Amino acid sequence: FEGYTSKPAWDHKQYSVGFGTKWTPGSPAGTRADHEAALSNEASKVDAYIQQNVKSPLDEGKRAALTSFGYNLGPGAIQRLLPDINAGNWDRFGQRMNSFNKASGQVNPCLVKRRAQEAAMLTGNAAPSTYMAANAVNQVATGAPQNVNNPMIGGNGSVPVPLVQPNM
């Protein structure tokens, strides 16, 4: 569910560029290739955390949703909910992840929407169209081909991320 912007922009507590990578004012903004490399690097870290710590079996939707959640909030957010994940209690995890919807202490409508979509993917209640950039994060990390014909959900005027539909 990550948007893309080639120019640095203020994003909650920091300037971000690309797919939400922290940007330091005065440093180069980088190229699309730089941004994809940063996305791949960060998604790989989240994936490594998931592989090391998640004991419950994951289908494509669950892995994509956890990767999106962890990419957006950091692996610490996954760790806080790990007992529910490892118990396979996906409905409870989906409900609890919806509480991660605030920025600067205020409920953020984009985060409400994102968490609802991630929760739907986790519980299997998501339509194929919701398997969007969360899955693309995994695809960029692995170098798999991407489908650019689907619209991005949410965003603040950013360019849609290349998207991949799961095989269903």
Backbone torsions as a table, in degrees:
resi	resn	phi	psi	omega
1	PHE	NA	18.7	-179.3
2	GLU	-83.1	131.1	172.1
3	GLY	-83.4	169.0	178.6
4	TYR	-124.7	135.2	172.5
5	THR	-139.7	132.8	-178.6
6	SER	-82.5	-14.7	-178.9
7	LYS	-113.2	138.9	178.7
8	PRO	-57.3	141.3	179.7
9	ALA	-144.8	150.7	177.4
10	TRP	-68.6	132.1	-177.1
11	ASP	-139.1	89.2	176.5
12	HIS	68.8	-82.1	-176.0
13	LYS	-116.9	0.6	-173.6
14	GLN	-155.2	166.1	167.7
15	TYR	-83.5	138.4	178.9
16	SER	-129.2	156.7	177.0
17	VAL	-144.5	160.9	179.4
18	GLY	68.9	-123.9	-178.7
19	PHE	-101.4	39.4	178.0
20	GLY	95.5	15.0	179.0
21	THR	-75.1	135.8	178.3
22	LYS	-59.6	135.8	179.8
23	TRP	-122.3	136.6	177.1
24	THR	-98.5	122.6	178.7
25	PRO	-51.8	136.4	-179.2
26	GLY	94.8	-15.6	178.0
27	SER	-90.1	159.4	179.2
28	PRO	-62.3	144.0	179.0
29	ALA	-73.8	-25.6	-179.9
30	GLY	87.2	174.5	-179.3
31	THR	-105.3	171.5	176.0
32	ARG	-56.5	-41.0	178.7
33	ALA	-62.1	-40.5	176.4
34	ASP	-61.6	-42.1	-177.9
35	HIS	-68.1	-39.8	177.3
36	GLU	-66.0	-37.1	177.2
37	ALA	-64.7	-41.4	178.4
38	ALA	-64.7	-42.0	177.0
39	LEU	-60.5	-47.7	179.8
40	SER	-59.7	-43.5	-180.0
41	ASN	-61.7	-48.8	-178.8
42	GLU	-68.5	-40.8	178.6
43	ALA	-64.6	-35.9	178.1
44	SER	-64.0	-37.5	177.4
45	LYS	-64.3	-43.3	178.6
46	VAL	-64.7	-44.1	179.9
47	ASP	-61.8	-41.3	178.0
48	ALA	-62.1	-41.1	177.3
49	TYR	-61.4	-45.8	179.7
50	ILE	-60.3	-47.0	-179.1
51	GLN	-61.3	-37.5	-178.2
52	GLN	-77.3	-30.8	-168.8
53	ASN	-114.1	-22.8	-178.2
54	VAL	-89.2	120.2	-177.9
55	LYS	-99.4	-18.7	179.6
56	SER	-76.8	141.1	178.6
57	PRO	-60.3	141.1	-179.1
58	LEU	-120.5	127.7	169.3
59	ASP	-87.4	179.8	-176.5
60	GLU	-59.2	-41.8	-179.3
61	GLY	-65.3	-43.8	178.9
62	LYS	-64.1	-44.6	179.9
63	ARG	-63.5	-42.7	179.4
64	ALA	-63.1	-43.5	-179.3
65	ALA	-66.0	-43.4	178.3
66	LEU	-64.5	-38.5	178.6
67	THR	-64.7	-43.9	177.9
68	SER	-60.9	-48.2	-179.6
69	PHE	-59.5	-48.4	-179.3
70	GLY	-68.7	-35.3	178.0
71	TYR	-65.7	-41.2	-177.9
72	ASN	-71.6	-39.3	-171.4
73	LEU	-113.0	-13.7	-174.0
74	GLY	94.2	154.9	-178.6
75	PRO	-59.5	-22.3	178.6
76	GLY	-59.0	-32.6	177.9
77	ALA	-67.4	-38.8	176.5
78	ILE	-65.3	-43.0	-178.3
79	GLN	-59.0	-39.9	-180.0
80	ARG	-60.9	-27.9	-176.9
81	LEU	-109.6	8.1	-175.5
82	LEU	-57.2	-37.7	178.6
83	PRO	-57.8	-40.1	177.8
84	ASP	-68.1	-39.2	-180.0
85	ILE	-62.6	-51.6	-175.4
86	ASN	-70.1	-20.1	173.9
87	ALA	-83.4	-5.4	-177.7
88	GLY	71.9	20.4	-178.8
89	ASN	-89.0	71.8	-172.7
90	TRP	-68.7	-34.5	178.6
91	ASP	-64.6	-44.6	178.4
92	ARG	-65.1	-44.0	178.5
93	PHE	-59.0	-45.3	178.7
94	GLY	-59.1	-40.6	177.6
95	GLN	-66.2	-43.0	-177.9
96	ARG	-69.0	-36.3	-178.3
97	MET	-66.7	-24.1	177.5
98	ASN	-63.7	-18.2	178.6
99	SER	-76.2	-10.9	178.2
100	PHE	-88.2	60.7	-172.1
101	ASN	-123.7	19.7	-176.0
102	LYS	-116.0	148.2	171.0
103	ALA	-129.7	125.7	-176.6
104	SER	54.7	37.8	176.8
105	GLY	79.4	-1.5	-178.8
106	GLN	-111.2	139.4	175.5
107	VAL	-61.5	130.2	-178.2
108	ASN	-109.3	118.1	-177.0
109	PRO	-56.1	-35.4	178.8
110	CYS	-66.8	-37.7	178.0
111	LEU	-72.1	-34.0	175.2
112	VAL	-59.1	-47.8	-179.6
113	LYS	-64.3	-44.5	-179.1
114	ARG	-62.1	-48.0	-179.5
115	ARG	-62.6	-39.3	178.5
116	ALA	-62.6	-40.5	179.8
117	GLN	-69.3	-41.4	177.3
118	GLU	-63.8	-42.6	179.3
119	ALA	-62.8	-40.0	178.6
120	ALA	-63.9	-39.2	177.4
121	MET	-64.7	-40.6	-179.4
122	LEU	-64.6	-40.8	-174.9
123	THR	-88.8	-2.5	179.6
124	GLY	81.5	13.1	-179.3
125	ASN	-98.6	16.5	-176.5
126	ALA	-97.7	138.4	171.1
127	ALA	-71.8	154.3	179.9
128	PRO	-53.5	-30.0	-178.3
129	SER	-67.3	-16.1	179.1
130	THR	-85.1	-9.5	176.0
131	TYR	-80.8	80.7	-169.8
132	MET	-110.7	-123.7	-172.4
133	ALA	-64.0	-22.9	175.5
134	ALA	-58.1	-42.7	177.6
135	ASN	-72.0	-34.4	179.1
136	ALA	-63.9	-31.6	176.1
137	VAL	-58.1	-45.6	178.0
138	ASN	-63.8	-40.2	-177.2
139	GLN	-67.5	-40.7	177.9
140	VAL	-63.3	-40.3	-178.6
141	ALA	-64.1	-32.7	-177.4
142	THR	-98.6	-8.0	179.6
143	GLY	79.3	14.8	-179.6
144	ALA	-71.5	154.5	178.6
145	PRO	-61.3	152.7	-177.6
146	GLN	-125.5	148.3	178.5
147	ASN	-101.6	120.9	-176.1
148	VAL	-100.4	15.0	-174.7
149	ASN	-93.7	1.7	-178.4
150	ASN	-102.8	146.4	179.3
151	PRO	-76.9	150.9	175.4
152	MET	-81.1	145.2	174.8
153	ILE	-92.7	129.9	176.1
154	GLY	77.1	-163.1	177.4
155	GLY	107.0	163.7	-178.7
156	ASN	-120.6	63.2	179.1
157	GLY	78.1	14.1	-179.7
158	SER	-86.1	164.8	-178.5
159	VAL	-78.1	140.0	178.6
160	PRO	-59.5	143.9	176.6
161	VAL	-80.3	145.2	171.9
162	PRO	-56.7	136.2	-172.1
163	LEU	-119.8	153.4	-179.7
164	VAL	-130.8	131.6	174.5
165	GLN	-90.9	140.3	176.3
166	PRO	-73.2	158.9	172.5
167	ASN	-78.4	117.1	-178.0
168	MET	-124.1	NA	NA
